[in-house]
Amino acid sequence: MTELHAVTAGGERVSAVLRRERYEPGAVELLWSAARVWRLFPEIGTTGTAGMDALLRAWRAELDAESPGEDSACVVTWPSHDAEAIRAFLDHGLAPVTALATRTEPPEVVERPGVTVRQARPDDFAAVLDLALEIFDYSSLVALPRREHTEDLLAPRLRTKLEQDTGTVWVAEIGGIVAGLADCSWVDVTGEAGAAELLPPGSWGYLNNVGTAREVRGRGIGRTLAAAAHAYFHERGAAGTYLYYNPPNPLSSVFWHRRGYRPLWTIWEVRPASLLR
């Protein structure tokens, strides 16, 4: 880790911690992350846009002494409702690639004639993997590029979840054909690391990968799947549910807000890291 210090034009001092991360081939983090990440943790107090601008300039100067490479990124996770920093992020080439959103409302009751939601079984593996890859394909159009070995990274985890019968993976069927997927998990938020840096303490339901086959979109399948997941976690005492979505995604950015999700943190990113201005 490296400490960064900067001073605004008005003489106010700000600081940050810069953490470098590296993921080796085969790491599951490569599904959503660059192989090398420069992650900034700013402390700007009440300095607003000026303070963030000063820190980002210091960050740019720090990168001048390094060689990030193409598979790299500069990343800042920042409160979604703090508008004052947004101007600085945009001016320095960062984009709002991902948002963490939460939902704590009671589940909605959704029934769609002809749509059946059930827990996924081991024999659904091929259909579940195909849907997961289709979701990644679409996301790659509006967010992070899909990696060549995405299937190799996804398959072992999905197969294990289905074989262990965790009860948190659902599929939606139309006429007996699997047409939708909700891949979810329990996450216990404790201590000060991991999810505890972003969420209040408690047991949360995490909606990791939810989507429907392209040819049947618009029939309420996604809404039915989401409602089933929300009911499952609510009935078992979850503090709420959360997920990550891509603000540039014209489908998910509308869909999840209608389901009651509100952005809590926004992940600003630029790839490769050398493009930070």
FENZIQUI-V47895 format. One record per pair of residues at least 24 apart in sequence whose ideal C-beta (glycine too) atoms are under 8 Angstrom apart, sorted by sequence separation. I is the first residue (numbers start at 0). GAP is how many residues later the second one is. If there is no record, write none. Layout:
I,GAP ; I,GAP
This chain:
15,24 ; 16,24 ; 183,24 ; 204,24 ; 15,25 ; 37,25 ; 128,25 ; 157,25 ; 181,25 ; 182,25 ; 204,25 ; 15,26 ; 128,26 ; 131,26 ; 182,26 ; 183,26 ; 14,27 ; 15,27 ; 181,27 ; 182,27 ; 204,27 ; 13,28 ; 14,28 ; 180,28 ; 181,28 ; 204,28 ; 13,29 ; 128,29 ; 180,29 ; 203,29 ; 229,29 ; 13,30 ; 37,30 ; 127,30 ; 179,30 ; 180,30 ; 13,31 ; 179,31 ; 180,31 ; 35,32 ; 51,32 ; 55,32 ; 59,32 ; 179,32 ; 222,32 ; 11,33 ; 13,33 ; 35,33 ; 51,33 ; 55,33 ; 124,33 ; 178,33 ; 179,33 ; 204,33 ; 209,33 ; 221,33 ; 225,33 ; 34,34 ; 37,34 ; 39,34 ; 41,34 ; 52,34 ; 124,34 ; 127,34 ; 178,34 ; 202,34 ; 203,34 ; 206,34 ; 216,34 ; 11,35 ; 35,35 ; 36,35 ; 37,35 ; 39,35 ; 48,35 ; 52,35 ; 55,35 ; 56,35 ; 202,35 ; 203,35 ; 204,35 ; 205,35 ; 206,35 ; 207,35 ; 3,36 ; 34,36 ; 35,36 ; 36,36 ; 37,36 ; 38,36 ; 39,36 ; 41,36 ; 47,36 ; 48,36 ; 51,36 ; 55,36 ; 179,36 ; 201,36 ; 202,36 ; 203,36 ; 204,36 ; 205,36 ; 206,36 ; 222,36 ; 13,37 ; 33,37 ; 34,37 ; 35,37 ; 36,37 ; 37,37 ; 38,37 ; 47,37 ; 51,37 ; 121,37 ; 124,37 ; 167,37 ; 178,37 ; 201,37 ; 203,37 ; 204,37 ; 205,37 ; 11,38 ; 13,38 ; 33,38 ; 36,38 ; 38,38 ; 48,38 ; 52,38 ; 55,38 ; 123,38 ; 200,38 ; 201,38 ; 203,38 ; 7,39 ; 11,39 ; 15,39 ; 33,39 ; 48,39 ; 52,39 ; 199,39 ; 9,40 ; 13,40 ; 14,40 ; 32,40 ; 121,40 ; 171,40 ; 8,41 ; 13,41 ; 17,41 ; 43,41 ; 120,41 ; 121,41 ; 127,41 ; 179,41 ; 7,42 ; 15,42 ; 119,42 ; 173,42 ; 178,42 ; 179,42 ; 7,43 ; 15,43 ; 127,43 ; 181,43 ; 198,43 ; 17,44 ; 126,44 ; 179,44 ; 180,44 ; 181,44 ; 5,45 ; 7,45 ; 8,45 ; 97,45 ; 173,45 ; 179,45 ; 183,45 ; 7,46 ; 96,46 ; 118,46 ; 134,46 ; 181,46 ; 6,47 ; 96,47 ; 123,47 ; 130,47 ; 173,47 ; 181,47 ; 185,47 ; 5,48 ; 118,48 ; 183,48 ; 5,49 ; 119,49 ; 130,49 ; 131,49 ; 171,49 ; 183,49 ; 118,50 ; 119,50 ; 127,50 ; 130,50 ; 188,50 ; 3,51 ; 5,51 ; 118,51 ; 119,51 ; 126,51 ; 131,51 ; 5,52 ; 117,52 ; 118,52 ; 171,52 ; 185,52 ; 4,53 ; 116,53 ; 117,53 ; 127,53 ; 171,53 ; 3,54 ; 116,54 ; 123,54 ; 3,55 ; 116,55 ; 117,55 ; 127,55 ; 169,55 ; 186,55 ; 115,56 ; 116,56 ; 114,57 ; 115,57 ; 3,58 ; 114,58 ; 115,58 ; 169,58 ; 114,59 ; 169,59 ; 1,60 ; 113,60 ; 113,61 ; 119,61 ; 167,61 ; 116,63 ; 167,64 ; 166,65 ; 198,65 ; 31,66 ; 197,66 ; 197,67 ; 137,73 ; 134,74 ; 134,75 ; 134,76 ; 137,76 ; 131,77 ; 133,77 ; 131,79 ; 133,79 ; 130,80 ; 133,80 ; 130,81 ; 130,82 ; 101,97 ; 99,98 ; 142,103 ; 114,104 ; 141,104 ; 30,105 ; 114,105 ; 142,105 ; 114,106 ; 141,106 ; 142,106 ; 111,107 ; 116,107 ; 138,107 ; 141,107 ; 111,108 ; 116,108 ; 141,108 ; 111,109 ; 114,109 ; 109,110 ; 138,110 ; 111,111 ; 116,111 ; 137,111 ; 31,112 ; 111,112 ; 109,113 ; 110,113 ; 137,113 ; 109,114 ; 30,116 ; 109,116 ; 29,117 ; 109,117 ; 108,118 ; 30,119 ; 107,119 ; 106,120 ; 76,121 ; 30,122 ; 107,122 ; 29,123 ; 30,123 ; 106,123 ; 24,124 ; 106,124 ; 27,125 ; 25,126 ; 25,127 ; 102,127 ; 106,127 ; 143,127 ; 105,128 ; 27,129 ; 103,135 ; 103,136 ; 102,137 ; 101,138 ; 102,138 ; 101,139 ; 102,139 ; 101,140 ; 100,141 ; 99,142 ; 100,142 ; 99,143 ; 100,143 ; 99,144 ; 100,144 ; 98,145 ; 97,146 ; 98,146 ; 97,147 ; 98,147 ; 97,148 ; 98,148 ; 96,149 ; 97,149 ; 96,150 ; 95,151 ; 96,151 ; 107,151 ; 95,152 ; 107,152 ; 94,153 ; 100,155 ; 104,155 ; 100,156 ; 102,156 ; 102,157 ; 102,158 ; 101,159 ; 102,159 ; 100,160 ; 101,160 ; 100,161 ; 100,162 ; 101,162 ; 99,163 ; 100,163 ; 98,164 ; 99,164 ; 98,165 ; 99,165 ; 98,166 ; 99,166 ; 98,167 ; 99,167 ; 97,168 ; 98,168 ; 97,169 ; 95,170 ; 96,170 ; 95,171 ; 96,171 ; 97,171 ; 95,172 ; 96,172 ; 94,173 ; 93,174 ; 94,174 ; 93,175 ; 94,175 ; 93,176 ; 92,177 ; 91,178 ; 88,179 ; 80,182 ; 92,182 ; 93,182 ; 79,183 ; 92,183 ; 79,184 ; 91,184 ; 92,184 ; 78,185 ; 79,185 ; 91,185 ; 78,186 ; 79,186 ; 90,186 ; 77,187 ; 78,187 ; 76,188 ; 77,188 ; 76,189 ; 76,190 ; 77,190 ; 75,191 ; 76,191 ; 74,192 ; 75,192 ; 74,193 ; 75,193 ; 74,194 ; 73,195 ; 72,196 ; 73,196 ; 72,197 ; 72,198 ; 71,199 ; 72,199 ; 73,199 ; 71,200 ; 72,200 ; 70,201 ; 71,201 ; 69,202 ; 71,202 ; 73,202 ; 68,203 ; 67,204 ; 67,205 ; 67,206 ; 62,210 ; 62,211 ; 31,212 ; 62,213 ; 59,216 ; 58,217 ; 59,217 ; 55,220 ; 37,235 ; 36,236 ; 33,237 ; 35,237 ; 33,238 ; 33,239
